[in-house]
Amino acid sequence: MSQLNFENPELPLLIVNPNSAGGATGRNWSSVAADFRAHFGPFVTRFTESSGQGSSIALDAVQAGHRFVIACGGDGTINEVMNGIVDSGVDAELGVLPSGTGGDFRRFIGMSNETRDAARQLRDGHTITIDIGLVEFIDLKGNQPTRHFINISSFGIGASVATRVAESGFLKWLPLSGAARGRARFAASTLKEALNLQTFDVKLRIDDGPEKFLR
């Protein structure tokens, strides 16, 4: 049973990460929402308040009846919402309204980074089926969680850069747009990680194939 009150489950649900794009999503949400509604139509909104909450909101939403859930944010937000839908076991559609620092998946599916164009794509486009991956790993606390992923999964320096970008507040003072500031933070974080590069061993097995050791 859903712990949240999802009114109008027949409407699409937009799960918004207000901290995405360096906080620009939350600061500019009124104008973004108005522009999106004008070109898409009515929808229901839920905002995330902490890391990982996109998954729980999406899971509760589809169990409450929503069948079209749109992730508004970057690749991390999309990943959370996708995991919630998959974990629910319910047949629901995932949509993307790009508004984040990263945009790999947006580019992969050909989604516009402009709100108006993305709204029209979500309104008039068609649903496609894609593969998802499942990764099992041991985290820094010794736990063995599992995660689904789409488009790409990374570890090592790529994951370290993503963590540094997500946790750091540096470069917020720059007079840049959210996307430009995000690219600057990625570049600076990559440089810092490269200067402090640490090596470690990784054991990788894909499906039922042989184990491979990477360093």
C-alpha positions in Angstrom: 0.0 0.0 0.0 1.4 3.4 -0.9 2.6 5.6 1.9 2.0 8.8 -0.1 -1.2 10.2 -1.4 -1.1 10.0 -5.2 -4.1 11.9 -6.4 -5.3 11.4 -10.0 -3.3 8.3 -10.8 -4.6 8.4 -14.3 -2.4 11.4 -14.9 1.4 11.2 -15.7 3.6 11.7 -12.6 6.6 14.0 -12.8 9.2 13.1 -10.1 11.5 16.2 -9.8 14.9 16.5 -8.2 15.1 20.2 -7.3 18.8 19.9 -6.6 19.6 18.8 -10.1 21.5 21.1 -12.4 23.3 22.6 -9.4 19.9 23.6 -7.9 18.7 25.4 -11.0 15.8 22.9 -11.3 14.3 24.0 -8.0 15.0 27.7 -8.4 13.4 27.8 -11.8 10.7 25.3 -11.3 7.7 27.6 -11.6 8.6 28.7 -15.1 9.7 25.2 -16.1 6.4 23.7 -14.9 4.4 26.3 -16.7 6.3 25.8 -19.9 6.1 22.0 -19.6 2.3 22.1 -18.9 1.6 24.4 -21.8 3.2 21.9 -24.3 2.4 18.6 -22.6 -0.8 18.9 -20.7 -1.8 18.2 -17.0 0.4 16.1 -14.8 1.1 15.4 -11.1 4.3 16.4 -9.4 6.4 15.0 -6.5 9.7 16.4 -5.4 12.6 14.4 -4.0 14.1 15.5 -0.7 17.0 13.2 -0.4 19.2 10.9 -2.3 17.5 7.6 -3.3 14.0 8.9 -2.7 13.2 8.9 -6.4 13.1 5.1 -6.3 10.6 4.9 -3.4 8.3 7.6 -4.9 8.3 5.8 -8.2 7.6 2.4 -6.6 4.7 3.8 -4.5 3.3 5.7 -7.5 3.0 2.8 -9.9 1.6 0.6 -7.2 -1.0 3.4 -6.6 -2.0 3.3 -10.3 0.3 5.7 -12.2 1.4 4.1 -15.5 3.5 7.0 -16.9 6.3 8.3 -14.6 8.6 11.0 -15.8 12.0 11.7 -14.2 13.0 15.3 -14.1 16.7 15.6 -13.4 20.0 14.2 -14.5 21.2 10.6 -15.0 21.1 9.9 -11.3 17.4 10.9 -11.0 16.5 8.8 -14.1 18.3 5.8 -12.5 16.4 6.2 -9.3 13.0 6.4 -10.9 13.8 3.5 -13.3 14.8 1.3 -10.3 11.6 2.1 -8.5 9.5 1.2 -11.5 11.4 -2.1 -12.1 11.3 -3.0 -8.4 7.5 -2.5 -8.3 7.0 -5.3 -10.9 4.3 -3.2 -12.5 4.1 -2.6 -16.2 4.7 1.2 -16.4 6.4 3.6 -18.8 9.4 5.8 -18.0 9.7 9.3 -19.4 12.5 11.8 -19.2 12.4 15.6 -18.7 16.1 16.5 -18.8 17.3 18.9 -16.1 20.6 17.8 -14.7 24.4 17.9 -14.7 24.7 14.6 -16.6 22.9 13.8 -19.8 24.1 10.5 -21.2 20.8 8.8 -21.3 19.0 11.9 -22.7 21.5 11.9 -25.6 21.2 8.1 -26.1 17.4 8.3 -26.6 17.5 11.6 -28.6 15.7 13.6 -26.0 15.9 17.4 -26.3 17.4 19.4 -23.5 14.9 22.2 -24.0 11.8 22.0 -21.9 9.3 22.9 -24.6 10.8 20.4 -27.1 11.0 17.6 -24.5 7.4 18.2 -23.5 6.3 17.8 -27.1 8.4 14.7 -27.5 6.8 13.2 -24.3 3.3 14.2 -25.6 3.6 13.0 -29.2 6.4 10.4 -29.1 6.1 6.6 -28.9 7.2 4.1 -26.3 10.3 2.0 -27.1 11.6 -1.1 -25.3 15.2 -1.1 -24.1 17.4 -3.5 -22.2 18.3 -2.9 -18.6 21.2 -4.3 -16.6 21.5 -5.7 -13.1 24.7 -5.2 -11.1 25.4 -7.0 -7.8 28.3 -5.6 -5.7 29.8 -5.2 -2.3 29.6 -1.6 -1.0 32.0 0.2 1.3 30.0 -1.0 4.4 30.3 -4.6 3.4 26.7 -4.9 2.2 25.7 -6.6 -1.0 23.1 -4.4 -2.7 21.8 -4.8 -6.3 21.0 -2.0 -8.7 19.5 -1.9 -12.2 21.0 0.4 -14.8 20.3 1.7 -18.2 22.7 2.9 -20.9 25.8 2.8 -18.8 27.3 1.5 -15.5 30.7 2.6 -14.3 33.1 2.0 -11.4 36.5 3.3 -10.4 37.4 6.8 -11.4 34.1 7.4 -13.1 32.1 6.5 -10.0 34.5 8.6 -7.9 34.0 11.7 -10.1 30.2 11.3 -9.9 30.3 11.0 -6.1 32.5 14.1 -5.8 30.2 16.1 -8.1 27.1 15.0 -6.2 28.6 15.8 -2.7 30.5 18.9 -3.5 29.2 22.4 -3.5 32.2 24.0 -5.1 31.8 26.3 -8.2 28.3 27.3 -7.2 29.5 30.9 -7.2 30.3 30.9 -10.9 27.9 33.1 -12.9 27.0 30.2 -15.3 23.8 28.4 -16.2 23.1 25.1 -14.4 24.3 23.0 -17.4 27.5 25.0 -17.9 28.2 25.0 -14.1 27.6 21.2 -14.1 30.2 20.7 -16.9 32.7 22.8 -15.0 32.2 20.8 -11.9 32.6 17.5 -13.8 35.9 18.8 -15.3 37.2 20.0 -12.0 36.2 16.8 -10.2 37.8 14.7 -12.9 41.1 16.6 -12.5 41.1 16.2 -8.7 40.4 12.5 -9.0 43.1 12.0 -11.6 45.6 13.8 -9.3 44.7 11.5 -6.4 44.2 8.3 -8.4 44.2 5.1 -6.4 44.3 1.6 -7.9 42.3 -1.3 -6.8 41.3 -4.7 -8.0 37.9 -5.5 -9.5 36.4 -8.9 -10.2 33.8 -8.7 -13.0 31.5 -11.4 -14.4 28.9 -10.6 -17.0 25.9 -13.0 -17.0 27.2 -16.6 -16.8 30.5 -15.8 -18.4 34.0 -16.3 -16.8 35.2 -14.0 -14.1 37.7 -11.3 -15.2 40.1 -9.4 -12.9 40.6 -5.8 -13.7 42.9 -3.2 -12.1 
